[in-house]
Amino acid sequence: MRYEFVLQKQDGPYVFEETEELLRAQGALLQADGSWVWPLTPSLECVVRRVQEGERCFHSLGLSLDNRAEKAAQAFQTLLGFAQNQGLKLVDAQLLKEVTERDEAAFLSQYVRLLDYVDSYGSTVFAQKPSLTWTTSASLSPRPKQGLWANPIAKVLLVLLILAVFVFYKLAQKFLALPL
């Protein structure tokens, strides 16, 4: 489970190789799957992956989780400094906006919230994928109801059945002169 950021070019085309060369200079190591592992602090690392969606190109940054907020704040400052020094923008995928120094408190709040979810639900609930799709709240949404009453068709059929029995009873009462 990781906290996701996106690294994009402020303007102009994004060139993966330029950013990856800068990552290498920062101590990031290329993995066999093409991703980079960038150690930000002794206990926090960032997994960097290429993402290309048509014309849009960017790097996905997956920050590992740590229970110490000061380490997360330090990693946030490192990522933000890297982006600013290279003329790139850092977008927080949870906050859905480009982040600056003023957003550190909002980042830490979301980071702690994510830690709470992992503590509550366990890390096995979350599937790590190389895309940003797991950052949506869909992975935390309640499961749909199960059983007969969850089906709206079953409810309509039950109402129709009750109505048919009532009409049949009234017709039988009228034509057969049944007592109430």
MOGIGI-V166618 format. One record per residue. N is the residue number from 0. SS is DSSP state (2 for helix, 1 for strand, 0 for the rest). OMEGA is omega in radians with two decimals (* if undefined). Layout:
BEGIN
n=<N | N>
ss=<SS | SS>
omega=<OMEGA | OMEGA>
END
This chain:
BEGIN
n=<0 | 1 | 2 | 3 | 4 | 5 | 6 | 7 | 8 | 9 | 10 | 11 | 12 | 13 | 14 | 15 | 16 | 17 | 18 | 19 | 20 | 21 | 22 | 23 | 24 | 25 | 26 | 27 | 28 | 29 | 30 | 31 | 32 | 33 | 34 | 35 | 36 | 37 | 38 | 39 | 40 | 41 | 42 | 43 | 44 | 45 | 46 | 47 | 48 | 49 | 50 | 51 | 52 | 53 | 54 | 55 | 56 | 57 | 58 | 59 | 60 | 61 | 62 | 63 | 64 | 65 | 66 | 67 | 68 | 69 | 70 | 71 | 72 | 73 | 74 | 75 | 76 | 77 | 78 | 79 | 80 | 81 | 82 | 83 | 84 | 85 | 86 | 87 | 88 | 89 | 90 | 91 | 92 | 93 | 94 | 95 | 96 | 97 | 98 | 99 | 100 | 101 | 102 | 103 | 104 | 105 | 106 | 107 | 108 | 109 | 110 | 111 | 112 | 113 | 114 | 115 | 116 | 117 | 118 | 119 | 120 | 121 | 122 | 123 | 124 | 125 | 126 | 127 | 128 | 129 | 130 | 131 | 132 | 133 | 134 | 135 | 136 | 137 | 138 | 139 | 140 | 141 | 142 | 143 | 144 | 145 | 146 | 147 | 148 | 149 | 150 | 151 | 152 | 153 | 154 | 155 | 156 | 157 | 158 | 159 | 160 | 161 | 162 | 163 | 164 | 165 | 166 | 167 | 168 | 169 | 170 | 171 | 172 | 173 | 174 | 175 | 176 | 177 | 178 | 179>
ss=<0 | 1 | 1 | 1 | 1 | 1 | 1 | 1 | 1 | 0 | 0 | 0 | 0 | 0 | 0 | 2 | 2 | 2 | 2 | 2 | 2 | 2 | 2 | 2 | 2 | 0 | 0 | 0 | 1 | 1 | 0 | 0 | 0 | 0 | 0 | 1 | 1 | 1 | 1 | 0 | 0 | 0 | 0 | 0 | 1 | 1 | 1 | 1 | 1 | 1 | 1 | 1 | 1 | 0 | 0 | 1 | 1 | 1 | 1 | 1 | 1 | 1 | 1 | 1 | 0 | 0 | 0 | 0 | 2 | 2 | 2 | 2 | 2 | 2 | 2 | 2 | 2 | 2 | 2 | 2 | 2 | 2 | 2 | 2 | 2 | 0 | 0 | 1 | 1 | 1 | 1 | 1 | 0 | 0 | 0 | 0 | 1 | 1 | 0 | 0 | 2 | 2 | 2 | 2 | 2 | 2 | 2 | 2 | 2 | 2 | 2 | 2 | 2 | 2 | 2 | 2 | 2 | 2 | 2 | 2 | 2 | 0 | 2 | 2 | 2 | 0 | 0 | 0 | 0 | 0 | 0 | 0 | 2 | 2 | 2 | 0 | 2 | 2 | 2 | 2 | 0 | 0 | 0 | 0 | 0 | 0 | 0 | 2 | 2 | 2 | 0 | 2 | 2 | 2 | 2 | 2 | 2 | 2 | 2 | 2 | 2 | 2 | 2 | 2 | 2 | 2 | 2 | 2 | 2 | 2 | 2 | 2 | 2 | 2 | 2 | 2 | 0 | 0 | 0 | 0>
omega=<-3.10 | 3.04 | -2.97 | 2.97 | 3.03 | 3.11 | -3.07 | 3.05 | 3.09 | 3.11 | -3.12 | -3.10 | 3.11 | -3.13 | -3.10 | -3.02 | 3.13 | -3.13 | -3.12 | 3.06 | 3.08 | 3.08 | 3.12 | 3.12 | 3.12 | 3.11 | 3.11 | -3.12 | 3.12 | 3.14 | -3.12 | -3.13 | 3.12 | 3.09 | 3.11 | 3.03 | -3.06 | 3.11 | -3.11 | 3.06 | 3.11 | -3.10 | -3.12 | 3.07 | -3.14 | 3.07 | -3.07 | -3.13 | 3.03 | 3.04 | 3.09 | 3.13 | -3.08 | 3.13 | -3.09 | 3.09 | 3.08 | 3.02 | 3.02 | 3.13 | 3.12 | -3.12 | 3.12 | -3.07 | 3.12 | -3.10 | -3.12 | -3.08 | -3.12 | 3.08 | 3.10 | 3.10 | 3.11 | 3.11 | 3.10 | 3.13 | 3.11 | 3.13 | -3.13 | 3.10 | 3.10 | -3.12 | -3.10 | -3.14 | -3.11 | -3.12 | 3.14 | 3.04 | 3.14 | -3.12 | 3.09 | -3.07 | 3.10 | 3.13 | 3.14 | 3.09 | 3.04 | -3.08 | 3.06 | 3.13 | -3.10 | -3.08 | -3.10 | -3.14 | 3.12 | 3.08 | -3.11 | 3.10 | 3.11 | 3.13 | 3.13 | 3.09 | 3.11 | 3.07 | 3.12 | 3.10 | -3.14 | 3.10 | -3.09 | -3.02 | -3.11 | -3.07 | 3.14 | 3.12 | -3.04 | 3.07 | 3.10 | -3.13 | -3.14 | 3.12 | -3.12 | -3.02 | -3.10 | -3.13 | 3.12 | -3.13 | -3.12 | -3.13 | -3.12 | -3.10 | 3.14 | 3.13 | 3.14 | 3.12 | 3.12 | 3.06 | -3.05 | -3.03 | 3.08 | -3.10 | -3.12 | 3.12 | 3.11 | 3.12 | 3.14 | 3.14 | 3.11 | 3.11 | 3.11 | 3.11 | 3.12 | 3.12 | 3.13 | 3.12 | 3.14 | 3.13 | 3.12 | 3.12 | -3.13 | 3.10 | 3.12 | 3.14 | -3.10 | -3.05 | -3.13 | 3.12 | 3.09 | 3.07 | 3.12 | *>
END
